[in-house]
Amino acid sequence: MSKKTAYIMVMTGAALWGTIGLFVQQLYALGFTPWETVGIRLSFSAILIVLFLLLYKPGLLIINIRHLPYFVGTGVISIAFFNYFFFTVISEANLSLAVVLLYTGPVFVTILSRIFFKEPFTGAKGLALILMLAGCALTVEFLPSGNVPDGWGIVLFGFLSGFFYALYSIFGKSISRHYHSLTITAYSMITGSIFLLTTSSLLVEPGRLLQTGVLINGGSMALFSTVLAYVFYTFGLTYVESSRASILSIIEPAVAIVIGVAVFQDNLNSWQFLGFILVILSVAVTVYRRSTPVERAAIKKVSSS
């Protein structure tokens, strides 16, 4: 594969991640809660990715049962909860704000890596943290007005989406040396979907899942915003440096914000746009310095978006 084709694949995957708001909003319109919407995303995605692996390389579905707790960590503790908080911000505020706050995830990884793996907290990490905090303060409109129109609860949920997103890399580090990234993704989706289906009301009224609108939007969210996005990004990443791929993947929040403004009429003033730029710069600082294996795993954007 040529470098140009690889770049296009990485950007296509990232852009597909950015379309998720289209399908989430449609499921809300059909009466589903954020928790139920996460359940639809993970269950539909689990089905599609397992089918893909059965056709592509069935051997990737073989795991050691002793490693199942790690997949519970990636699928339940990380993916299920990061999606829930992310979808809740979309529901209660707007898509643009949700995406910006989610992108605090890579910076959270540097903090968690310091706590759990005793990695040094360098000046570059400090700069990334400052840029992230300043960017978020502008995006939620705490700066320059001193007020938060959407409420501190929404801000907290946004930060929690980034925090639980970051946990994927912490849990994934322990099993990444044993399995292909597609295997980790598949079992993360499987464990996450089982958890969501048993803790939501989706199985109480299974007929709701067979509505035409649910099949179209749930299936599209799983196919385009999850499975195909991940496949395009992963295969492109094989031929592109992870740091360069991470910069290319910034197209994801750009696409999401364009959709938020153009389709859902999100209001994004000049201060909020500056905040978005600062958050993206914080990610760029994290990418361009010499990152650790744990941070690189987060910056590669494996599976969770």
N, C-alpha and C positions, 0 to 999 in steps of 0.2 A: 504494500500500500504506500502511495506517495505521501509526503508530508502534508501537501495541500489537501488531499482527501481525508487524511487523519484529522486535520484541523477542522474540516467541515463536519466530520462525524462528531467530534467533541462539542462543537458549537450547536449542532442539531440536537444532541442529547440534552445539553443545558437548556436550550430554548424550549424543548418539550417539557422539561421540569417546570418551566415558567408558566405553562398553560394550565396548571392544575386549578387555579381559581375559577376558570370557566365552568368546570364540572362540579366543583364544590358548591358554588352558588346555585346551580341548578338543582342539586340534591336538597339544599336548604329550602328551595321553593316548593319541593315535593313533600316537605314536612319532616325531614330528618334532622336530628340534633347533631352537633359536632361529634359526639362520641359515636353515634350510629354511622356517621359519614366516614369516620376513621375505620370502623369495622367493614364498611363496604369497600373502601380502598384496599385494605390489607387482604380481605378474603378474595376479592376478584383478582388482585395481583398475585396472590399465592397460587391460585388455580392456573393463571396464565404462565407464570414462570416455571412451575412444575411441568406443565405441558411442553414448554420450550426446552427444558433440560431433558425430558424424556426423548424428544426428537433430536436434540443437538448432541448431548453427551450424557446418557443415563448414569454413568459412573459417578458423576458429580453429585448425585443424590445420596450417595452412601456416606454415612457418618458413624462415628463412635458414640454410643449412647451416653458415655461418660461426659461428653462435651455438651450435652443438651442444656445444662444450666447456663452456659455461655450464650446459647441461642435465645434462651429466655431473657437474658440481659439485653441482647441487641434488639430482639423483637418486641418484648413487652415493656421493659423499663425504659428503653430508648425510643424506638420507632413509634410505639403506640401512644406514649405520652407526649412526645414532641409533636406528632400530628394532631393530637387533641388540643394542645395549647395553641398551635398554629392555626388550626381551623376555627377555634373559638375567637381568636383575634379577628379573623376574616369576618366571622358572624357579627361580632359586637362592634367592630370599628370598620376597617376596610382592608382590602388585599394589599395595597401598597405598604401600609404600616406593618402588617404581618410579615411581609417579606423582608423588610429592612431589619426588624427585630430578630427574625430567624437567623439572619446573616451575622449575628454576634457569635454564632456557634464556634467557628475556628478560633476566636480569641478565648472563649471559654475553655477550649482544649488546652491552651497554653497554661491556664491557671490550674486545671485539673491535673495536667502532667507534672506540674510542680508539686502538687499535694500528694499524688499517688506514686509517682515515679522519681521524685526528688530531682527533676530536671531544673537547671538553673533558670532564674528569672532575669533575663538580660535586658539591656536598655532598649533593644528593638521590641521586645515583648511589652515593656512598659509604654513605649510610644504607641504600639498597636492598641493597648488597653485605653490610653487617653483618647486616641482618635475614635475608638468605638463608643466610649462614654459620651464624648462631645457630639458625635453624630447622632446617637440615640436621643440625647437631650434636645437636639434641634428637630429631629423627626417627630417626637411626641409633643413638640411645641412647648416644652418646659423652658427652653431658650428660644427667643429672648424675652418671652412674655412672663415667665414664672408660673404659668398655669399649664395644666394638662387637660385639654378639653375632653379626651376620651376616658379620663379617670386613671388613677394609679393601678387599679386592678387589672386593666387591660395592658398597661406597661409591664406589670409583673408577669402576666401570662405570656407576653412577647418574649421577655427574658427567659422564662422557663422553657419556651419552645427551643431557644438557642442552647440552653443548658442541657436539656434532654437529648437534643440533636448531638451535642458534643459527647455525650456518654456512649454513643455508638462506637466511637474510636477507642474508648477506654476498655469496653467489654470486648470489642473486636480484636484488640491487640493480642489477647491470650490465645485466640484460635486462628488468627490469620496465617500462622506458619503451618497449620495443619490442613487448611482447606482453600479451594479456589474461591475468589470473591463472589462468584455466582452461587456457590453452595451456601455461603454465609447469608447472602441475600435471600435465597429461597427459604431457608429454615427460619430466618428472622421473620419473614412474612408469614410463614406457617404458624409459628408460635404466637405471633402478634394477632393473627386473625382468630385463632382459637380463643385467646383471651378476650378479644373484643366481642366475639359472637356469644360467649357465655356470660358476659357482664353487661350486655346491652339487651334491648328488647327485639333485636332483629329476628331471633329464632322464635319469639313468642307469636309473631305474625309473619311467618316466612313468605306469605303471599305478597307482601309489600315489595320484596326483592325481585319479584317477577313482573312488576309493572314495566311497561315499555320505556318510560323515562328513566327508571333506575337502571335497567339493562344497558341502555344507550350511554347514559352519563357515567355510571359506575364502570361499565366495560371500557369506555373511552379513557377514563381517568387511569384505570389499571394498565391499559394497552399503551396509550400515548405518553401519559405523564409519569409512568412508573417503569414498565417493562422495556418498551422501546427506547425510552430516554436512557435507561441504565445500559442497555445493550449497545446503543450508539456510542455513549460516552466511554464505556469500558473498552470496546474494540478500538476506538480512536486513541485511547490512552496508551495502548500497546506501542504506538509509534510516535507518541508525543511525550516530552518531558512533563512530569507531574506539575512542576511549577508553572510551565507555560499553559498546560491544560487548565489549571486553576484560574489563571487570568482570563482565558477564553470563556470559562464557565460563568464569568460575571455577566454574561448575556442573559443568564437565568433571571436575576432580579430585574434587569432592564425590561425583559419581555413581560414579566409579571406586572411591573408598574405601568407599562404601556397599556396592558389589558385592563388594569384597574382604572386608569384614567379614561381610556377611550370607550370601554364597554360598560363599566360600572360607575362612571362619573366620580371617581375618587378625586378629592381636592388635594393637590400637592403644591403648597406655596413655595416661594423661593428659599425660605429658611429650611423647610423640610427637604427640598431637593439638595441643598448643601449638606444636610445631615446624611442623606443617602450617599453622597460622594465620600464623606468622611468615613462612613462604615465600610464602604468598598475599599478605601485606602488602607483601613486597618487590616483588612484581609490581605491586601497586596503586600503590606509590610510583613505580615506573617509568612507569606509565600516566598518573598525574595531574600530573606535572611536564611541562614542555614537551619532548616527546620529538622525536628527530630522525627523518628519513625512514627510515633503516635500522632504528631501534628500532620505529617504528610498523609496519613490514613484519613484524617478528617478533611484535609484540603482537597483530596481526590474526589470528595463528594460521593462516596460509595453509598448506593441504594436508598438512602433515607428520604431524599427529596422526591 
